[in-house]
């Protein structure tokens, strides 16, 4: 017990120290965990032989990650992304696997071992790449979306790869044990006790595949027909911890079932996640499993770092580092060609090429699984783990290279062909974000037709799925506005997210139609003044009304009656509107308000007027009560 507590303290302390440092340096949490493992293992020698046993326990983090990935992937969403998933992602995996397989065969590896090596190295680091893209704000770029599609394809591809690898075991030559007995493929690994129970032991490759199909069908049927009754049963207990227990039971139970039939637990976990993606219990499962996934996955990476054979690395430094660079160069070349074929340009093309060039954390899983299945020899696996780790450690340098290349690449803004606008209406709404959606629903619910314009294709697509018609197009373009009926419209609602675009639109519309009534959304008070000068009639600060309502609730809970709080809200509202109009005349865009003497003096006078208004109200109320 004392030894266990000591080891647990070492692992947790290493993670707590190393991961925040890595995150601050922009290296990502995965590299932080790897560095922590390297520190407590090969460098300081604080952990030893128990690392390998702990790694098998920590692999549940990978299992849970795949389960949670499955929960995010509804079959319909996968179908909508089929072109990029099959085309871009499928080609990347296939071409990278074949190229790396050829290199492995050139190193005198049997074709089965070489194929397993190619599959393991073809996958990139989902954890590092997605985190880096989010930190740099690149997820919504064309290159970022293409990178995500390939990573998603790779995550999905892990499952059939895990099912396929046992078939390659037959291609590995038999070995002689110490006593002269013949060992079949996989028996040497099984001697370690990793699979003490198996329902497929001794089956040929085709038999393992048939059992795989049967196990998949069982998991799918259980997910469809047994989950809801189980959750209803647990709900009757009304104990929060039982939901967590059930979530863990689903993952652990499926993992055990997969182990019995000789498959990776990740296979069943992912399939169960996809089956439950449309379930009403999805968010409950995500919430319950996320902390376990994060800790166990981190522990898995720590054990990988602690298990790196630095003696082997130091003995073959140039060879291993050269292989890691070769993997990056080969994958990068394939990604560059695919980017060209799929018409990625400029920054997007370089981001796609460099972000996915490394090997990834799923390579650790596939290599370890291949050793257990007897596909890859242990000595080759140790070299592969070093190659994968070094390629991941090089990833931050690849993003630094992208930053330098993107500065030199010319700006190529994405252009989308606008829709042909085939109708006009008395109300034009430019921008259909959260603000514009509410305006549109209110106006349409009262029987008035609207013409909605937005430049974001995804926003328009979501709007159409909810039954609201909208047109793709830049609302600041004169031809788009004319097609929407600006010449005959009665009201223009400017609800654009970009403050500069909103001012440009208001100024153009006021010049073209002096009599048009313009309602504009403002981000803050300075934006209000600019819109006022541009010609907007009604200007709504996006947080003003909600803040007033919150203030009214505060007053009610401080002892004011509902009437008194509502009256205070009304007085403040009208006074603020009057103040904005007065201060707009004194506002100068070239002088900060804090240095505009006339603006400051009038603002102070208006604040005193507001206080006087409230004092007058209190006096009148006292007279009425008397």
SULFENCOR-V120322 format. One line per field, one symbol per residue. ss: DSSP state (H for helix, E for strand, C for the rest). phi: phi as a letter, one per 20 degrees, with the letter a starting at -180 (. if undefined). psi: psi as a letter, one per 40 degrees, with the letter a starting at -180 (. if undefined). Layout:
ss = ???
phi = ???
psi = ???
This chain:
ss = CHHHHHHHHHHHHHHHHHHHHHHHCCCCHHHHHHHHHHHHHHHCCCCCCHHHHHHHHHCHHHHHHHHHHHHCCCHHHHHHCHHHHHHHHHHHHHHHHHHHHHHHHHCCCCHHHHHHHHHHHHCCCHHHHHHHHHHCCCCCCHHHHHHHHHHHHHHHHHHHHHHHHHHHHHHCCCEECCCCCEECCCHHHHCCCCCCCCCCCCCCHHHHHHHHHHHHHHHHHHHHHCHHHHHHHHHHHCCHHHHHHHHHHHHHHHHHHHHHCCCCHHHHHHHHHHHCCCCCCHHHHHHHHHHHHHHHHHHHHHHHHHCCCHHHHHHCHHHHHHHHHHHHHHHHHHHHHHHHHCCCCHHHHHHHHHHCCCCCHHHHHHHHHHHHCCCCCHHHHHHHHHHHHHHHHHHHHHHHHHHHHHHHCCCCCCCCCCCCCCCCCCEEEECCCHHHHHHHHHHHHCCCCEEEEECCHHHHHHHHHCCCCCEECCCCCHHHHHHCCCCCCCEEEECCCCHHHHHHHHHHHHHHCCCCEEEEEECCHHHHHHHHHHCCCEEEECCHHHHHHHHHHHHHHCCCCHHHHHHHHHHHHHHHHHHHHHHHHHCCCCCCHHHCHHHHHHHHHHHHHHHHHHHHHHHHHHHHHC
phi = .fffffffffffffffeffgffffemenfffffffffffeeffemfcbfffffffffffffffffffffffedfgfffffefffffffffffffffffffffffffemegffffffffffefeeeffffffffffemdfefffffffffffffffffgfffffeggffffeeffcdffenfedfgnffffffnfcfcbecfnffgffffffgffffffffffffddffgfffffffflcfffffffffffffffffffffendfgfgffffffffefeffegfffgffegffffffffffffffffefeffffffcgfffffffffgffffffffffffffemeclfffffffefdfeecfffgffffffffemedfffffffffffffffffeggffffffgffffefffcffdcfffeedbcbfcddeocffffffgffffffendfcddcbedfffffffffendebcerffeegffffffnffdfecdddcffegffffgffffffffcgefeddcedebfffgffffffofedddffdfffffffffffffeeoffffffffffffffffffffffffffefcfecggfdeffffffffffffffffffffffffffffff
psi = ddddddddddddddddddddddddeeeidddddddddddecddefdibdedddddddeeddddddddddddegiddddddedddddcdddddddddddddddddddefiiddddddddddeeiihddddddddddefedeiddddddddddddddddddddddddddedeehiiihideeihhihedddddeedgdhheeheiidddddddddddddddddddddddddddddddddfhdedddddddddddddddddddeeihdddddddddddedeieedddddddedddddddddddddddddehgddddddfdddddddddddddddddddddddddefhibdddddddddeeiiaddddddddddddefdhiddddddddddddddddeddddddddddddddhihgihhhhiihheiiiehhhhhfaddddddddddddeehiihhhiehdddddddddeehhihhiheehddddddefddeidhhhhfidhddddddddddddddgdehhhhihidaddddddddddeidhhhhdedddddddddddddeeeiiddddddddddddddddddddddddehheehideehddddddddddddddddddddddddddddd.
